[in-house]
């Protein structure tokens, strides 16, 4: 069988979305993943879909990505984002709400009663608050499953060792194959920087490890639970995010913090993850009395961050290979996947995605 026109390295949510977007364009694609699809940085039952960012350009891109979520929900026959809304509390409200309104995102400021109605498991709160009406919980497992099914045998279980230009094409050497393609998109999470280094690129990526805990909802299942982005110190942490997995019986939460990894991928202090988990449980005791503070599930994962923002995103390009890098990308994946698919099909890489644009950085 002839080699596919485009190869995608990695079957996390960005790789899967890129591959599906290539199928939409009628471009042949081969996806290589050495582990279980969607079980690295994309793992877990839920993620926040939120439009709120410091960079108005990223808000705009998120609006576009939300529209693609809606399209794909219809195509795949799966709810990809709940309609529960994304609740923002803390000082970040005053900064982010005007940016949302500027981009036409439906947003509602809330008083204490409004907060309690949207997130009844939260302790009494009477500070700055707003809800992004088009936000909600991303159905991560359902989305990964649907995209994997759509890709079928185009998804291959193998580990990529090298990517290099050869005679005007791009050669991909994996454990069980050597193939050539017109373009390659490397969406390998923590492995992206290593493959880029072999291609002569040094990516300014900081690797870390993160912990996210899932807690049981006390009492009856909740029909609706808004996601939570706590940007303040009201409940004792500078940054917390949370989203509801399907069913309304649990709530997944993590701190907006990870533990730094060394260059070789090792952790300087393995106790840091345990400390983050303990702080997350302590936050639940203070802020979320509607949850049992003893977690019922835990998810550890590597994260990759760019230096200019927690939500930073950029794509490096060399010799027919694209290297997208960033953090908090699940909500951007459909829109980003279409842009990567377009570039892999011969269109120019959008200037906004180039590293010098520093997408995600706050203005000024």
C-alpha positions, 0 to 999 in steps of 0.5 A, spaced: 500 500 500 502 506 498 504 511 504 499 516 506 500 523 504 501 526 511 503 522 517 501 524 524 505 522 530 501 522 536 494 520 537 493 525 543 487 530 542 491 534 537 494 529 533 487 525 532 483 532 531 489 534 525 488 527 522 480 527 522 481 534 519 485 531 514 480 526 512 475 532 512 479 535 506 480 528 503 487 527 504 490 520 506 493 520 513 497 515 517 497 516 525 502 513 529 502 512 536 506 508 541 501 508 547 493 508 548 490 513 544 488 519 548 492 517 554 497 521 555 496 529 556 489 528 553 487 523 558 481 523 563 474 523 563 473 531 562 476 538 561 474 545 561 471 548 555 472 556 556 473 562 552 476 566 557 484 567 556 488 573 557 490 574 549 484 576 545 487 573 539 486 566 543 479 568 545 477 569 538 481 562 536 477 559 541 470 561 539 472 558 532 474 552 535 467 552 539 464 552 532 468 546 530 466 542 536 459 543 534 460 541 527 464 535 529 458 533 534 453 533 529 458 529 524 460 524 530 453 523 533 456 525 540 456 530 545 463 533 545 461 539 550 456 540 555 451 546 556 453 547 563 457 553 562 464 555 565 464 559 571 469 564 573 470 567 580 476 571 583 479 577 580 480 574 573 473 576 572 474 583 571 480 582 566 477 577 562 469 579 561 470 585 557 475 580 552 469 575 552 464 581 550 468 584 545 469 577 541 461 576 542 461 570 547 455 570 551 457 571 558 453 573 564 455 576 571 453 573 577 451 575 584 452 570 590 445 566 588 447 566 581 453 562 583 450 557 587 445 556 582 450 554 577 455 550 581 451 548 588 457 544 590 461 550 591 461 554 598 458 560 599 461 566 595 460 573 594 466 575 590 466 577 582 463 572 578 461 570 571 459 564 567 461 563 560 454 561 557 458 557 551 463 553 556 462 547 559 465 540 560 469 537 554 467 529 554 474 527 553 473 520 553 467 520 548 471 525 543 477 520 543 473 514 542 469 517 536 475 520 533 479 513 533 473 510 530 473 515 525 480 513 523 480 506 523 486 502 520 489 509 519 491 509 526 497 504 527 500 502 534 508 504 533 513 508 536 516 513 532 524 514 532 526 519 527 523 524 522 527 527 517 527 530 510 529 525 504 529 527 497 523 532 497 519 528 502 519 526 509 521 520 512 518 517 518 522 511 521 518 507 526 519 501 530 516 496 525 516 501 518 519 506 514 515 511 510 515 517 506 510 523 506 509 529 503 508 532 510 508 530 517 505 533 523 508 531 530 503 531 536 507 527 540 506 531 547 513 530 551 516 527 545 515 533 541 521 537 543 526 530 542 524 529 535 524 537 533 531 537 536 533 531 531 531 536 526 535 541 528 530 545 532 531 547 539 524 548 542 523 553 548 519 547 552 518 547 559 516 540 561 512 538 568 508 533 571 501 534 573 495 531 578 488 531 577 483 528 582 476 526 581 471 527 587 464 524 588 458 529 589 455 528 595 447 526 595 443 525 588 447 526 582 447 533 579 443 534 572 448 540 571 454 542 574 458 548 571 466 548 570 470 552 575 476 556 574 478 560 580 483 565 579 483 568 586 485 567 593 478 566 596 479 559 598 486 559 599 489 557 592 491 562 587 489 558 581 484 552 580 480 549 575 475 543 575 470 540 570 464 535 571 465 528 567 458 525 564 453 523 569 453 528 575 456 524 580 463 526 580 467 532 579 474 533 577 479 538 579 486 540 579 491 546 581 493 551 576 500 548 577 505 543 576 512 540 578 518 542 574 521 536 570 529 536 569 531 536 562 532 528 562 524 528 564 526 526 571 522 529 577 527 533 582 522 531 588 517 526 587 514 528 593 511 534 589 506 530 586 503 528 593 503 535 595 499 537 589 494 532 591 494 534 598 493 541 596 487 539 591 483 535 597 484 541 602 481 546 597 475 541 596 474 541 603 474 549 604 471 550 597 467 545 595 462 542 601 458 538 596 464 534 594 466 528 598 474 530 599 477 523 599 478 522 591 475 516 588 480 517 582 487 520 580 490 522 574 497 524 573 500 526 566 506 530 563 505 537 561 508 542 556 508 549 557 511 555 553 515 561 557 510 566 555 503 564 558 500 558 561 496 558 555 501 559 550 501 555 543 506 555 537 507 551 531 514 550 529 515 548 521 522 545 518 523 541 512 515 539 511 514 537 518 510 541 523 511 541 531 505 544 535 507 545 542 502 548 548 498 547 554 491 547 555 490 545 548 484 540 548 479 546 547 483 548 541 484 542 538 478 542 533 480 549 530 488 547 531 487 541 528 484 544 522 489 549 521 494 544 521 491 540 516 490 546 512 498 547 512 500 540 511 495 540 505 500 545 502 497 552 505 501 557 509 502 556 516 498 562 519 502 567 522 498 567 528 501 560 530 508 562 528 512 562 535 514 569 534 506 571 535 507 568 542 499 566 541 496 566 548 501 572 551 497 578 555 497 584 551 503 589 553 
